[in-house]
Amino acid sequence: MKKKLPVTIFELVVYILSGLMGLWGLTYLALGMACSFIAHESDLYKADLHLKATTGQMGFLWQGLLVLGIAVVVSVVTLLVTAKKSDREFEKSQRRAARLKKPTETVVDAEVSEVKAED
């Protein structure tokens, strides 16, 4: 008997990758927030300025929001597709069980006698 995994390998890979992307986004968010409160002479602030200059004014904060948003969207789409697939399989198994279930026949034992009609 083959044991069925509750999560497919594809789903597991997608969840791990989206989790890593989410961690990357949270790290960039933290760096962006830190840049708001540190001195302008620090290396982190200079790196944020360089990043803004090369990416169209998207520093650590906005790139973190973007990466985190993409990770959330990928995770939600994967969850929705998986839920729809598992619902279809569940409904299919329920229909199969209902189709294979035989109705119970009740046997009635009765005595029959002839009745004469009066004219």
DAQUIUR-V530043 format. One record per residue. RES is the residue in one letter. OMEGA is omega in whole degrees, 0 to 359 (* if undefined). Layout:
# DAQUIUR-V530043
res=RES omega=OMEGA
res=RES omega=OMEGA
This chain:
# DAQUIUR-V530043
res=M omega=182
res=K omega=180
res=K omega=181
res=K omega=178
res=L omega=178
res=P omega=180
res=V omega=179
res=T omega=180
res=I omega=179
res=F omega=179
res=E omega=180
res=L omega=179
res=V omega=180
res=V omega=180
res=Y omega=179
res=I omega=180
res=L omega=179
res=S omega=175
res=G omega=177
res=L omega=177
res=M omega=178
res=G omega=177
res=L omega=176
res=W omega=179
res=G omega=179
res=L omega=177
res=T omega=178
res=Y omega=177
res=L omega=180
res=A omega=178
res=L omega=178
res=G omega=177
res=M omega=179
res=A omega=179
res=C omega=180
res=S omega=187
res=F omega=182
res=I omega=182
res=A omega=182
res=H omega=181
res=E omega=185
res=S omega=181
res=D omega=179
res=L omega=179
res=Y omega=178
res=K omega=178
res=A omega=178
res=D omega=177
res=L omega=178
res=H omega=178
res=L omega=178
res=K omega=181
res=A omega=184
res=T omega=184
res=T omega=177
res=G omega=177
res=Q omega=174
res=M omega=179
res=G omega=181
res=F omega=184
res=L omega=184
res=W omega=176
res=Q omega=176
res=G omega=177
res=L omega=181
res=L omega=181
res=V omega=178
res=L omega=178
res=G omega=178
res=I omega=179
res=A omega=179
res=V omega=181
res=V omega=179
res=V omega=179
res=S omega=182
res=V omega=179
res=V omega=178
res=T omega=178
res=L omega=180
res=L omega=179
res=V omega=180
res=T omega=180
res=A omega=180
res=K omega=180
res=K omega=180
res=S omega=175
res=D omega=178
res=R omega=180
res=E omega=179
res=F omega=179
res=E omega=178
res=K omega=179
res=S omega=178
res=Q omega=177
res=R omega=179
res=R omega=179
res=A omega=179
res=A omega=180
res=R omega=182
res=L omega=179
res=K omega=181
res=K omega=179
res=P omega=179
res=T omega=180
res=E omega=177
res=T omega=180
res=V omega=180
res=V omega=179
res=D omega=183
res=A omega=176
res=E omega=182
res=V omega=176
res=S omega=183
res=E omega=178
res=V omega=179
res=K omega=180
res=A omega=179
res=E omega=180
res=D omega=*
